[in-house]
């Protein structure tokens, strides 16, 4: 799954080693890659579950007041 991050590391290596500029389009592509890896690996499932648990706890606090 993380083989998808090769373009990111190539971009960073070119920037650090060769001084290549990073454009906003490359940064947007990086965000798409990270989002794809998160959705594809199930990482977003954990984030959504934590958000829902926090929301349920918060809702319980308001009802108990």
C-alpha positions as CSV (number, residue, x, y, z in Angstrom):
1,X,0.0,0.0,0.0
2,X,2.8,2.4,0.9
3,X,4.5,2.0,-2.5
4,X,2.2,4.9,-3.5
5,X,4.4,7.2,-1.4
6,X,7.4,6.8,-3.8
7,X,6.5,9.9,-5.8
8,X,6.4,11.9,-2.5
9,X,9.9,10.7,-1.5
10,X,11.2,11.4,-5.0
11,X,9.8,14.9,-4.8
12,X,11.4,15.5,-1.4
13,X,14.7,14.0,-2.4
14,X,14.8,16.2,-5.5
15,X,14.1,19.2,-3.4
16,X,16.6,18.5,-0.7
17,X,19.4,17.1,-2.9
18,X,19.1,19.0,-6.1
19,X,17.3,22.2,-5.0
20,X,14.3,21.6,-7.3
21,X,11.4,23.9,-6.4
22,X,8.1,22.4,-5.2
23,X,5.0,23.8,-6.9
24,X,1.5,24.1,-5.4
25,X,0.3,21.4,-7.9
26,X,2.9,19.0,-6.6
27,X,1.7,19.7,-3.0
28,X,-1.9,19.1,-4.1
29,X,-0.9,15.8,-5.7
30,X,0.8,14.9,-2.4
31,X,-2.4,15.5,-0.5
32,X,-4.3,13.3,-2.9
33,X,-1.7,10.5,-2.5
34,X,-1.9,10.8,1.3
35,X,-5.7,10.8,1.2
36,X,-5.7,7.7,-1.0
37,X,-3.4,5.8,1.2
38,X,-5.4,6.7,4.3
39,X,-8.7,5.6,2.7
40,X,-7.1,2.5,1.1
41,X,-5.4,1.3,4.3
42,X,-8.3,1.8,6.6
43,X,-6.7,4.6,8.5
44,X,-9.7,6.8,8.1
45,X,-11.9,4.2,9.7
46,X,-10.0,4.7,13.0
47,X,-10.2,8.5,12.7
48,X,-14.0,8.3,12.0
49,X,-14.6,5.9,14.9
50,X,-12.6,8.1,17.4
51,X,-14.6,11.2,16.2
52,X,-17.9,9.4,16.7
53,X,-16.9,8.2,20.2
54,X,-15.9,11.7,21.2
55,X,-19.2,13.0,19.8
56,X,-21.2,10.4,21.8
57,X,-19.3,11.3,25.0
58,X,-19.9,15.0,24.4
59,X,-23.6,14.4,23.7
60,X,-23.9,12.4,27.0
61,X,-22.3,15.2,29.0
62,X,-24.9,17.7,27.6
63,X,-27.8,15.4,28.3
64,X,-26.6,14.8,31.9
65,X,-26.4,18.5,32.8
